[in-house]
Amino acid sequence: KKNFEENRKTDLNLVKERDQQTELQLNKFQIQQKTFFEQFEENLFFEFKKKQIELMNSLNSTIIKQLQNYILKLDNFKELIEIQFLKLNDDNNDKIQNRNQNFNEIDDKQFKILFN
């Protein structure tokens, strides 16, 4: 009976020791799992940030290209307006010259009428 008691105590100690080992392994696994997920989360966040920056750069590039196009269009429009303005100015000058010419002709005719 004494032998049985001792064996039982030894068995209980072994079971206790095994439980402790299992607990230790479980803790170790949980720590590994936690660090794995933390690392995974960090990597995921890093990739997200990287993609976000790439997207912003791409978007900025697109916006810059669009702005450059608008600037070109505005320059072209400005040039067209300047050309129209010059044309208008030329037309006005021509009209003024024609009017002066007409006045001169009328003056000449009147002069001739008066002094003939």
C-alpha positions in Angstrom: 0.0 0.0 0.0 2.9 2.3 0.8 4.3 1.7 -2.6 1.0 2.5 -4.2 0.9 5.8 -2.3 4.4 6.7 -3.4 3.6 5.8 -7.0 0.4 7.8 -6.8 2.4 10.8 -5.5 5.0 10.4 -8.2 2.2 10.1 -10.8 0.6 13.3 -9.5 3.9 15.1 -9.5 4.5 14.0 -13.1 1.0 15.1 -14.1 1.6 18.4 -12.4 4.9 18.8 -14.1 3.4 17.9 -17.4 0.6 20.4 -16.8 3.2 23.1 -16.1 5.1 22.2 -19.2 1.9 22.3 -21.2 1.1 25.7 -19.7 4.6 27.0 -20.5 4.3 25.8 -24.1 0.8 27.3 -24.4 2.2 30.6 -23.1 5.1 30.4 -25.4 2.7 29.7 -28.3 0.4 32.6 -27.4 3.4 34.9 -27.2 4.6 33.7 -30.6 1.1 34.1 -32.0 0.8 37.6 -30.6 4.1 38.7 -32.0 3.2 37.1 -35.3 -0.1 39.0 -35.5 1.5 42.2 -34.3 4.1 41.8 -37.0 1.4 40.9 -39.5 -0.5 44.0 -38.5 2.6 46.2 -38.8 3.4 44.8 -42.2 -0.2 45.3 -43.3 -0.2 48.9 -42.0 3.2 49.5 -43.7 1.8 48.1 -47.0 -1.3 50.2 -46.6 0.8 53.3 -46.1 3.0 52.5 -49.0 0.0 52.0 -51.3 -1.6 55.1 -50.0 1.6 57.1 -50.8 1.7 55.5 -54.3 -1.9 56.4 -54.9 -1.4 60.0 -53.7 1.7 60.4 -55.9 -0.2 59.0 -58.8 -3.1 61.3 -58.1 -0.8 64.3 -57.7 0.8 63.4 -61.0 -2.6 63.3 -62.7 -3.6 66.6 -61.1 -0.3 68.2 -62.2 -0.8 66.9 -65.8 -4.4 68.2 -65.8 -3.2 71.6 -64.5 -0.5 71.8 -67.1 -3.2 71.0 -69.8 -5.4 73.8 -68.4 -2.5 76.2 -68.4 -1.7 75.3 -72.0 -5.4 75.8 -72.9 -5.4 79.2 -71.1 -2.3 80.2 -72.9 -3.8 79.3 -76.2 -7.0 81.1 -75.3 -5.0 84.2 -74.3 -3.2 84.1 -77.6 -6.5 83.9 -79.5 -7.8 86.9 -77.5 -4.7 88.8 -78.2 -5.0 88.0 -81.9 -8.7 89.0 -81.9 -7.8 92.2 -80.1 -5.0 93.1 -82.6 -7.4 92.3 -85.4 -10.1 94.5 -83.9 -7.5 97.3 -83.4 -6.4 97.0 -87.0 -10.0 97.1 -88.1 -10.6 100.2 -86.0 -7.5 101.8 -87.4 -8.7 101.0 -91.0 -12.1 102.5 -90.2 -10.6 105.6 -88.8 -8.3 106.0 -91.8 -11.3 105.5 -94.1 -13.3 108.0 -92.2 -10.5 110.5 -92.3 -10.1 109.8 -96.0 -13.8 110.4 -96.6 -13.7 113.6 -94.6 -10.7 114.8 -96.6 -12.6 114.0 -99.8 -15.7 115.8 -98.6 -13.5 118.8 -97.6 -11.9 118.8 -101.0 -15.3 118.7 -102.7 -16.6 121.5 -100.5 -13.5 123.5 -101.1 -13.9 123.1 -104.8 -17.6 124.0 -104.6 -16.9 127.0 -102.5 -14.0 128.4 -104.5 -15.1 127.5 -108.0 
